Amino acid sequence: MRPAAQAVLLSGTFVQLMSVTVMQLAVPRIRHDLAAGSGAGQLALVGYTLTYACSLITAARLGDRFGYRRVFVAGTVVFTLASLAAAAAPDAGTLVVARLVQGAGSGLVAPQILSLIQTAVPPQRRAAVLGRYGATMAVASLAGPLCCGVLLHFDPFGLGWRLALALPVPVGIASLVLVRILPDGRGPAGASRVDPAGAALSLTGLILLVLPLTLGQDAGWPAWTWASLALGLGLLAAFAVSQRRVRDPLVRPEALTAATTRWGIGAVLLFNAGIPSFSLLLSLHLQGALHRDPLVTAVTVAPYAVGALLGSAVAEAAARRFGAAALAAASGGLAVVSLLVVPALAGPAPVLWTVLGAGGFAFGVFTASAFSLVLHRVPGHVASSVSGLLPTSQQLGGTLGVALAGVVYAAGAMGSAMVYEAVVFLLAAAATARLRRPKPADGDVRELAETKSC
């Protein structure tokens, strides 16, 4: 895959994940400007993640069926138009609908990026490309709050938060203009249909699972949230059973045969049960309890972003030399950082910057290398299944983590919430201990031999 094609794919990854976090600083201004209540503000924040997380598994199978580039284009069009609609929203209701549609478009695009990397990049180069993909995720996750904080403070053109929400639009347009340079791969020859029952079970189950996790805390956990969780888990269990019985499953059962894949998905879920909530809690605490304005908040967390850039830069070499031990060290390091954040907030600014810089470095190492360690030896015929499962576990982990951390923060303030973060990161470190770099599958050996002979 040419560097220009990689740039198109990675730019898509960047704006998708930036759109997850850009609202963290914008919600207070949006509520004021649109006269929105707390419920509408919360839906504008979490609606994107809701449809993003719930559409990934089905979207991966759609790429197999209709072609990865074609579904990438469709998702980019939906995502870009919805981003523009969100930026121009005249009221809170329009904004919420636009964010829901934007998340669905992002969910269509994300699995196609991983599937194209898996099918179009030779095995000996795949780890490097996946490392760049992970580095892009690390930087993008932190770019949203930083960009939004700067834009809200300086307010160029007088557009405020609207300009922040419109940032993905030019990137989406550029991707559509250059889309012809992408390879036009698709799934195995047998991928002729999308299992409608499996799609219905997975989409409905994930929605019923994610919705109460995103809204339950603010709603006070009423009875419907618990009923929704129970029903969602039941439908997902039925989905798992159905995948072993249908001819064309959305998730091929053999995709989870390798222990590396199973434990890798678990480690990604656990790690992301800490990462989004860590940055969100820090942002909310700085603006709420400590009364910092958006620009000061952005500057305060800037060392975290700088550390993530540095960690991403060394992640590929660390993964190549130390394998899963690099992930365990990074996750364990974040556990220590979490316990140091509260005392650092009470100390001089350089102490806090040092702690956050170390945390960002660990975050960059893990995020830039985890997908590479899990995906670089996945056989081609199950690539789309794993390409849907990994980002799904990432988004589900983030949603679960934000909900749990929010409960702990409400009950015991920042100190207790950081203890929660430390526990989650330690669990992720334990999960990575079960990761092993697998031996190449027969198909990979043949593919590598054919590549070398070309």
C-alpha positions in Angstrom: 0.0 0.0 0.0 1.4 3.4 -1.1 2.2 6.0 1.6 -0.5 8.3 0.1 -3.1 5.5 0.6 -1.9 5.0 4.2 -2.3 8.8 4.7 -5.9 8.7 3.5 -6.8 5.7 5.8 -5.0 7.2 8.9 -6.6 10.6 8.4 -9.9 8.9 8.6 -8.9 7.2 11.8 -7.7 10.6 13.2 -10.9 12.5 12.7 -13.1 9.6 13.9 -11.4 9.3 17.2 -10.9 13.1 17.6 -14.7 13.4 17.2 -15.2 11.2 20.3 -13.3 13.6 22.6 -13.8 17.0 21.0 -17.1 17.3 22.9 -15.6 17.0 26.3 -14.8 20.7 26.5 -17.5 21.9 24.2 -20.6 20.6 26.1 -20.9 23.5 28.6 -20.8 26.1 25.8 -23.2 24.1 23.6 -25.7 23.9 26.5 -25.5 27.6 27.0 -25.7 28.6 23.3 -28.5 26.1 22.4 -30.4 26.4 25.7 -30.1 22.7 26.1 -30.8 20.7 29.2 -28.3 18.3 30.9 -29.9 15.3 29.1 -29.5 16.8 25.7 -26.0 17.8 26.4 -25.2 14.3 27.6 -26.7 12.8 24.5 -24.7 15.1 22.3 -21.6 13.9 24.1 -22.3 10.1 24.1 -24.6 9.7 21.1 -21.6 9.5 18.7 -20.0 6.7 20.7 -23.3 4.9 21.0 -23.9 4.4 17.2 -20.1 4.2 16.6 -19.6 1.2 18.9 -22.8 -0.6 18.0 -22.3 -0.6 14.2 -18.7 -1.9 14.0 -19.3 -5.6 13.8 -22.0 -5.4 11.1 -20.0 -2.8 9.2 -17.0 -5.2 9.0 -19.1 -7.8 7.4 -20.6 -5.2 5.0 -17.0 -4.5 3.8 -16.5 -8.2 3.1 -19.7 -8.2 1.0 -19.6 -5.0 -0.9 -15.9 -4.1 -0.9 -13.8 -2.3 1.7 -13.3 0.9 -0.4 -16.9 1.2 -1.4 -18.1 1.0 2.3 -15.3 3.3 3.3 -16.6 5.9 0.8 -20.2 5.4 2.0 -19.2 5.8 5.6 -17.0 8.9 4.9 -19.9 10.6 3.1 -22.3 10.0 6.0 -19.7 11.0 8.6 -18.7 14.2 6.7 -22.3 15.4 6.1 -23.3 14.6 9.7 -20.2 16.5 11.0 -21.3 19.6 8.9 -24.9 19.2 10.2 -23.6 19.0 13.8 -21.5 22.2 13.4 -24.5 24.1 11.9 -27.2 22.6 14.3 -29.7 25.3 15.2 -31.0 23.5 18.3 -30.1 20.7 20.6 -32.3 18.1 19.0 -30.7 18.6 15.6 -27.3 18.3 17.2 -28.1 15.0 18.9 -29.5 13.5 15.7 -26.4 14.7 13.7 -24.1 13.2 16.3 -25.9 9.8 16.2 -25.6 9.8 12.4 -22.0 10.9 12.5 -21.2 7.9 14.8 -22.9 5.5 12.5 -20.8 6.8 9.6 -17.7 6.5 11.6 -18.7 2.9 12.5 -18.9 2.1 8.8 -15.5 3.4 8.1 -13.4 2.1 11.0 -13.4 -1.7 10.2 -12.6 -1.0 6.5 -9.4 0.7 7.5 -8.2 -2.3 9.5 -9.4 -4.8 6.8 -7.6 -2.9 4.0 -4.4 -2.9 6.1 -4.8 -6.6 6.7 -5.4 -7.5 3.1 -3.4 -5.0 1.1 -0.2 -4.7 3.2 2.4 -7.6 2.9 2.9 -9.5 6.2 6.5 -8.2 6.7 5.3 -4.6 6.5 2.1 -5.0 8.3 3.4 -4.4 11.8 4.9 -1.0 10.9 1.6 0.1 9.3 -0.4 -1.1 12.2 2.0 0.8 14.5 1.3 4.0 12.6 -2.4 3.2 12.9 -2.1 2.8 16.7 0.0 6.0 16.9 -2.7 7.9 15.1 -5.3 6.6 17.5 -3.2 7.8 20.5 -2.7 11.3 19.1 -6.3 11.6 17.9 -7.8 10.7 21.3 -6.0 13.7 22.8 -6.3 16.1 19.9 -10.0 16.7 20.4 -9.8 18.4 23.9 -6.6 20.3 22.9 -8.0 21.7 19.7 -11.4 22.5 21.2 -9.8 24.3 24.2 -7.8 26.5 21.9 -10.7 27.2 19.6 -13.1 28.0 22.4 -10.6 30.5 24.0 -9.5 32.4 20.9 -12.8 31.9 19.0 -11.6 32.7 15.5 -14.4 33.8 13.1 -16.8 33.9 16.1 -17.9 30.3 15.5 -16.9 28.9 18.9 -17.7 25.3 19.4 -19.1 25.1 15.8 -15.7 25.4 14.3 -14.4 22.6 16.6 -17.2 20.3 15.4 -16.5 21.2 11.8 -12.8 20.2 11.9 -13.5 16.7 10.3 -15.3 18.2 7.3 -12.2 19.2 5.2 -10.5 16.0 6.1 -13.5 14.0 4.9 -13.7 15.9 1.6 -10.0 15.3 1.0 -10.4 11.6 1.7 -13.2 11.4 -0.9 -11.2 13.2 -3.5 -8.3 10.9 -3.0 -10.2 7.6 -2.4 -9.2 6.2 -5.8 -5.7 5.6 -4.6 -7.0 3.0 -2.0 -6.9 -0.7 -2.9 -10.3 -2.2 -3.6 -10.3 -5.3 -1.6 -13.1 -7.4 -0.2 -13.6 -10.5 1.9 -13.3 -14.2 0.9 -15.3 -15.5 -2.1 -17.8 -17.0 0.2 -18.7 -13.7 1.7 -21.9 -13.4 -0.4 -24.4 -12.2 2.2 -24.8 -10.5 5.5 -26.6 -12.6 8.1 -29.7 -10.5 8.9 -30.5 -12.3 12.2 -27.0 -11.9 13.4 -26.9 -8.2 12.4 -30.2 -7.6 14.2 -29.0 -9.4 17.4 -25.7 -7.7 17.5 -27.0 -4.2 16.8 -29.9 -4.4 19.2 -27.8 -6.1 21.9 -25.1 -3.6 21.7 -27.5 -0.6 21.7 -29.3 -2.1 24.8 -26.0 -2.6 26.5 -24.4 0.8 25.6 -27.4 3.0 26.1 -27.8 2.5 29.8 -24.1 2.7 30.4 -24.0 6.1 28.7 -27.1 7.6 30.3 -27.6 5.6 33.5 -25.3 7.8 35.7 -27.1 11.1 34.9 -30.5 9.4 35.1 -29.8 8.0 38.5 -29.9 4.4 37.3 -33.7 3.8 37.1 -35.2 0.4 36.5 -35.1 0.6 32.7 -31.3 0.8 32.7 -31.0 -2.5 34.5 -33.6 -4.1 32.4 -31.8 -2.9 29.3 -28.5 -4.2 30.5 -29.9 -7.6 31.2 -31.7 -7.8 27.8 -28.7 -6.6 26.0 -26.4 -9.2 27.5 -29.0 -11.9 26.7 -29.2 -10.8 23.0 -25.4 -10.7 22.7 -25.3 -14.2 24.2 -27.8 -15.3 21.6 -25.7 -13.6 18.9 -22.6 -15.6 20.0 -24.5 -18.9 19.8 -26.0 -18.0 16.4 -22.6 -17.4 14.9 -21.7 -21.1 15.2 -24.9 -22.2 13.4 -25.2 -20.0 10.4 -23.5 -20.4 7.0 -22.3 -16.8 6.7 -21.6 -15.5 10.3 -20.9 -11.9 11.0 -18.0 -13.0 13.2 -16.3 -16.2 12.1 -15.8 -18.5 15.2 -12.3 -19.3 14.1 -11.4 -15.6 14.5 -11.2 -16.3 18.3 -9.4 -19.6 18.1 -6.0 -18.0 18.7 -5.3 -17.2 22.3 -3.5 -14.0 21.2 -6.7 -12.7 19.6 -8.9 -13.6 22.6 -6.6 -12.1 25.2 -5.7 -9.2 22.9 -9.4 -8.2 22.6 -9.7 -8.5 26.4 -6.6 -6.4 27.1 -7.9 -3.7 24.7 -11.3 -3.6 26.4 -9.7 -3.4 29.9 -7.2 -0.7 28.9 -9.9 1.4 27.3 -12.1 1.0 30.4 -9.5 3.3 31.9 -8.2 5.6 29.1 -11.2 7.7 28.0 -12.5 8.0 31.6 -9.0 9.1 32.8 -8.8 12.0 30.3 -12.5 12.9 30.8 -12.3 13.0 34.6 -9.2 15.1 34.4 -10.9 17.6 32.1 -14.1 17.7 34.1 -12.2 18.1 37.4 -10.0 20.9 36.1 -13.0 22.8 34.7 -15.4 22.0 37.5 -13.8 21.5 40.9 -10.8 23.7 40.1 -12.6 26.3 37.9 -10.1 26.4 35.1 -11.2 27.8 31.7 -11.0 25.6 28.5 -7.6 27.0 27.4 -6.0 26.5 30.8 -7.4 23.0 30.9 -6.0 22.3 27.4 -2.6 23.7 28.4 -2.6 21.7 31.6 -3.2 18.4 29.8 -0.9 19.2 26.9 2.1 17.2 28.4 -0.2 14.2 28.3 -0.5 14.7 24.5 3.3 15.3 24.1 4.0 12.1 26.0 1.6 10.2 23.8 3.5 11.4 20.7 6.8 10.3 22.2 5.4 6.9 23.3 3.9 6.3 19.9 7.3 7.0 18.3 9.0 4.3 20.2 6.1 1.8 20.4 7.0 -0.2 17.2 10.6 -0.8 18.3 9.4 -1.6 21.9 6.8 -4.1 20.6 9.4 -5.7 18.3 11.9 -6.2 21.0 9.8 -6.8 24.1 6.4 -8.0 22.7 3.6 -8.1 25.1 5.9 -7.1 28.0 5.8 -3.6 26.5 2.0 -3.5 26.8 2.2 -4.8 30.4 4.8 -2.2 31.4 2.8 0.6 29.7 -0.5 -0.4 31.4 1.3 -0.8 34.8 2.9 2.6 34.4 -0.5 4.2 33.9 -1.7 2.6 37.1 1.1 4.3 38.9 0.4 7.6 37.2 -3.3 7.4 38.2 -2.3 7.2 41.8 0.0 10.2 41.5 -2.4 12.5 39.7 -4.3 13.8 42.8 -1.2 14.7 44.8 0.3 16.2 41.7 -2.8 18.4 41.2 -2.1 20.0 44.6 1.6 20.6 43.8 3.6 22.8 41.5 2.6 22.8 37.8 5.9 21.1 36.7 5.2 18.1 38.9 1.8 17.6 37.3 3.2 18.1 33.8 5.8 15.4 34.5 3.2 13.0 35.8 0.9 13.6 32.9 3.8 13.4 30.4 4.7 10.0 31.8 1.1 8.8 31.6 0.9 10.0 28.0 4.1 8.2 27.1 2.6 4.9 28.5 -0.6 5.5 26.7 1.2 6.1 23.4 3.2 2.9 23.8 0.2 0.7 24.5 -2.2 2.2 21.9 0.4 2.3 19.1 1.5 -1.3 19.6 -1.6 -3.2 20.9 -3.4 -3.6 17.6 -0.2 -4.5 15.8 0.6 -7.3 18.3 -2.9 -8.7 17.9 -3.6 -8.2 14.2 -0.3 -8.6 12.3 -0.6 -12.4 12.1 -4.4 -12.7 11.8 -5.2 -14.9 8.7 -6.8 -13.1 5.8 -10.1 -15.0 5.9 -10.9 -13.8 9.4 -9.4 -10.3 9.1 -12.7 -8.5 8.9 -14.1 -10.3 11.9 -11.2 -9.2 14.1 -11.3 -5.8 12.4 -14.8 -5.4 13.8 -14.2 -7.0 17.2 -11.1 -4.9 18.2 -12.6 -1.4 17.8 -15.8 -2.7 19.3 -14.0 -3.8 22.4 -12.2 -0.5 22.4 -15.4 1.5 22.3 -17.3 -0.8 24.7 -14.4 -0.6 27.2 -14.4 3.2 27.0 -18.2 3.4 27.5 -18.1 1.0 30.4 -15.2 2.8 31.9 -16.8 6.2 31.7 -19.9 4.9 33.4 -18.0 3.1 36.2 -15.6 6.0 36.8 -18.4 8.4 36.9 -20.1 6.4 39.6 -16.9 6.3 41.7 -16.2 10.0 41.1 -19.7 10.9 42.2 -19.4 8.8 45.4 -15.8 9.6 46.4 -14.5 12.4 44.2 -11.2 12.4 42.3 -9.1 10.3 44.7 -11.4 7.3 44.5 -11.8 7.7 40.8 -8.1 7.5 40.3 -7.9 4.3 42.4 -10.5 2.9 40.0 -8.3 3.8 37.1 -5.2 2.2 38.7 -7.1 -1.1 39.3 -8.4 -1.2 35.7 -4.9 -0.6 34.3 -3.4 -3.3 36.5 -6.1 -5.7 35.2 -5.2 -4.8 31.6 -1.5 -5.4 32.4 -2.5 -8.9 33.7 -4.4 -9.6 30.5 -1.4 -8.7 28.4 0.7 -11.3 30.3 -1.4 -14.0 28.4 -0.5 -12.5 25.0 2.0 -14.4 22.9 3.3 -13.5 19.5 1.8 -16.3 17.4 3.7 -18.3 14.8 2.7 -17.5 11.2 -0.2 -19.3 9.9 0.2 -21.5 6.8 -1.6 -18.8 4.7 0.7 -16.2 6.0 3.8 -18.2 5.2 2.6 -18.7 1.6 1.7 -15.0 1.4 5.1 -14.0 2.6 6.8 -16.3 0.1 4.7 -15.0 -2.7 5.5 -11.4 -1.7 9.3 -12.1 -1.6 9.1 -13.8 -5.0 7.5 -10.7 -6.6 
